[in-house]
Amino acid sequence: MKVVDSHTEGEPTRVILEGGPDLGSGPLSERAKLLATEHRDFYRSLVTEPYGQEAMVGALLVEPVDPSCVTGVIYFDAAAVIGMCGHGTIGLAATLAHIGKIGVGTHKIETPVGIVEVTLTDKNTVTVQNIESYRYQKDVAVEVDDVGTVIGDVSYGGNWFFIVDDSPTPVVPSNIRTLTEIGIKVREAIYANGIEGENGGVIDHIIFYGPALTESGHSRNFVLCPDNAYDRSPCGTGSSARLACLAADQRLAPGETIYQESTIGSGYSLSFQWGTRSGGVIPSITGQAFITREATMVSNPTDPLRHGV
């Protein structure tokens, strides 16, 4: 398999250019379900040790249904096939520029949850106009073992998030292990209490917010992903879901730009415009991605760990 690796504000993406499974030519949502149910060994082998790493997200290029799109893409991490990935889309745009498929300008990319636009300013700087995002529930309280009552919003930005505005512990790099453990407990409590997104959407991402650690920052976040790795970037879909909450609470105006810090200190510039549904927003996320590797992945049939640890 031919792959190109990159990182977006510290979070790695592996784009599979060729050599993936045949998923047919149906809607991307159906092809994503097929990847999730029939090809789990394939996608796990690309993003878990020993061939990948815990924070990596894979991006499988597929033919789009919509001919106006430069490509289709299906994202996944070690735990699941996911609907959309903001940092992955920034990394994908930088990768497409690297291989000469797109140039400076605006381009459409089809994902299983809808079409997004990417604007390439230079070979590293990308703005993603995400799908419409919205808050589904405000101030949902959940009792968490050894933590107490945690209150958060259920919000959608291409994936489902439980967003906690006042983190149970400070959002600083030295607390990454503690934040991870608390995040896992919060997610388990959500599942135990039957808390879901709209139409039974699975809330598989948890975000904790704390004060910014720089003068330019709006806030700093910690994002727990489905595979229990933390997002090194501020999370594009999570930032989209957060923008919907800020907009709903009238804490941010359309067109106003904020700088969102990640746990490690990297960041995105964020803004929004109103969408078509009540309370819905169209997020814009700007960050930088850098190519780190071009490689041919080899699946050795005699390797007992070829499908990941």
KAKABEL-V615505 format. One record per run of one state. SS is the DSSP state (H for helix, E for strand, - for the rest). FROM is the first residue (numbers start at 1). LEN is the number of residues. If there is no record, write none. Layout:
SS,FROM,LEN
SS,FROM,LEN
This chain:
-,1,1
E,2,7
-,9,2
E,11,8
-,19,9
H,28,11
-,39,1
H,40,8
-,48,9
E,57,6
-,63,8
E,71,6
-,77,4
E,81,2
-,83,3
H,86,13
-,99,6
E,105,7
-,112,2
E,114,7
-,121,4
E,125,20
-,145,3
E,148,9
-,157,3
E,160,5
-,165,8
H,173,20
-,193,5
H,198,3
-,201,2
E,203,8
-,211,8
E,219,6
-,225,5
E,230,1
-,231,5
H,236,13
-,249,9
E,258,4
-,262,5
E,267,8
-,275,6
E,281,16
-,297,13
